[in-house]
Amino acid sequence: MTTPDLAPPRTVVGVVAVWIAAAVAAVLVGILAPAEDRAMWMPVALGGCLILAFAIQLALGRVRGFIERVAVSVLGALFVMGFIGIGFGLASLVGA
């Protein structure tokens, strides 16, 4: 029998941390990768965000809502990286 948490820890911090890491990774890919290789490196960075999401959620040690927290983390990272990737794509069109 498990005992309920009296004051459950904030799980939003782990989700937002993955989103911030996704933004940093997308900006680094956009700056460091050549324009023709950005589409190849973005999924690699998203895979790193997936591993980071699993690591953060496992480190929190909470079972309840694990799948939902990982899914929200990765889906948010996908949107963040997508918007930044669109920005870099539009910037390369304007610069061409």
Contacts in CASP RR format, 6 or more apart in sequence:
PFRMAT RR
TARGET T0000
AUTHOR 0000-0000-0000
METHOD contacts of the structure
MODEL  1
MTTPDLAPPRTVVGVVAVWIAAAVAAVLVGILAPAEDRAMWMPVALGGCL
ILAFAIQLALGRVRGFIERVAVSVLGALFVMGFIGIGFGLASLVGA
8 62 0 8 1.000
9 60 0 8 1.000
9 62 0 8 1.000
11 60 0 8 1.000
11 62 0 8 1.000
11 69 0 8 1.000
14 56 0 8 1.000
14 57 0 8 1.000
14 60 0 8 1.000
14 69 0 8 1.000
14 73 0 8 1.000
15 69 0 8 1.000
15 72 0 8 1.000
15 73 0 8 1.000
17 52 0 8 1.000
17 56 0 8 1.000
18 49 0 8 1.000
18 52 0 8 1.000
18 53 0 8 1.000
18 56 0 8 1.000
18 73 0 8 1.000
18 74 0 8 1.000
18 76 0 8 1.000
18 77 0 8 1.000
19 73 0 8 1.000
19 76 0 8 1.000
19 77 0 8 1.000
19 80 0 8 1.000
21 49 0 8 1.000
21 52 0 8 1.000
21 77 0 8 1.000
22 45 0 8 1.000
22 46 0 8 1.000
22 49 0 8 1.000
22 76 0 8 1.000
22 77 0 8 1.000
22 78 0 8 1.000
22 80 0 8 1.000
22 81 0 8 1.000
23 80 0 8 1.000
23 81 0 8 1.000
23 84 0 8 1.000
25 45 0 8 1.000
25 48 0 8 1.000
25 49 0 8 1.000
25 81 0 8 1.000
26 42 0 8 1.000
26 45 0 8 1.000
26 80 0 8 1.000
26 81 0 8 1.000
26 82 0 8 1.000
26 84 0 8 1.000
26 85 0 8 1.000
27 84 0 8 1.000
28 45 0 8 1.000
29 38 0 8 1.000
29 41 0 8 1.000
29 42 0 8 1.000
29 45 0 8 1.000
30 38 0 8 1.000
30 84 0 8 1.000
30 85 0 8 1.000
30 88 0 8 1.000
33 40 0 8 1.000
33 41 0 8 1.000
35 92 0 8 1.000
38 85 0 8 1.000
38 88 0 8 1.000
38 89 0 8 1.000
42 81 0 8 1.000
42 82 0 8 1.000
42 85 0 8 1.000
45 81 0 8 1.000
46 74 0 8 1.000
46 77 0 8 1.000
46 78 0 8 1.000
46 81 0 8 1.000
49 73 0 8 1.000
49 74 0 8 1.000
49 77 0 8 1.000
49 81 0 8 1.000
50 74 0 8 1.000
50 77 0 8 1.000
53 69 0 8 1.000
53 70 0 8 1.000
53 73 0 8 1.000
53 74 0 8 1.000
53 77 0 8 1.000
54 70 0 8 1.000
56 73 0 8 1.000
57 66 0 8 1.000
57 69 0 8 1.000
57 70 0 8 1.000
57 73 0 8 1.000
END
